[in-house]
Amino acid sequence: MCQHEEFHANVDVGRITRGEGGPVYAYMADVKISCVQCGMVFRFKGMPGGLDWERPTCNFLRDEATLPIEPADARLS
């Protein structure tokens, strides 16, 4: 049985615009984590499913978290 001692994290960052070529109004980071040794996918606990531009969520299988992010120089919400 694998002890899950090493991990791989994949992060895709998206810029959300209002229409094709429109201004960016949000940024999202999609995160997936798996064990390097056995390939087991890790699930995110305690997050609601769905998509929300203001709060962390996860997909139906809970294996991908979607996190709203912003640049450090953005006005704090």
N, C-alpha and C positions, 0 to 999 in steps of 0.2 A: 504494500500500500504506500502510495506517495505521501511524503511529508510536506509537500508544497513549500519548498524553501527558497525558490527563485521565481520571480514573476516577470511577465511582460505586460506592459501597459501601452495601449494604442490610443492616441488622442488625435481627433480630427477637429479643427477649429473652423467654424463657418461664420461668414459675415452675412447678416440678414438685411436685405434691402427692400425698399418699397418699389417693386417692379424691376424689370430688367434695366440695369444701369442706374437705378435710382440711388438715393442717399442711404448709407448704412445707418440702421437704427438699433441694431442689436448684434451681439456676438454670442455664439454658442460653442461649447466644447463637448464633443461626444467621446466618452471614455469607455474602453473595454479592457478587462484584465484577465489574464490567463496564467496558468502555471507553466514555466519553461520546461520542467522535467516531464510532465505527463500530458500537458495540453489542456487540462481541465479548465473550463471557463468558470470565472467567479461571478456571482450575482450580487446585485446591490440591494441592501436591506433598508427598510424604513422610508423608501421614497415612493410617492404616488406615481401611478402610471400616467402616460399622456405626454403632452407638450405644453410648456408654460414659459413665456419669455422672461419671467421674473423669478421663478423658483426651480430648484433642481427636480427633475423627474427621471423616470426610467421607462424602458420599453416593456411590452407585455411579458417577455421572457425574463426580465430583470437583469439581463446580461449586458446592457448598455445604458449608461447614465448620460443624460443631457443636462449640462450645467450652464446657466446663463453666466457670462463673464463680461468684464468691462476693462478698458485700459486704466492703469493706475492714476492717470491724470483726469479721469472722468469725475464729474460731480457725484459725490456719494448719494446713493438713493436711500 
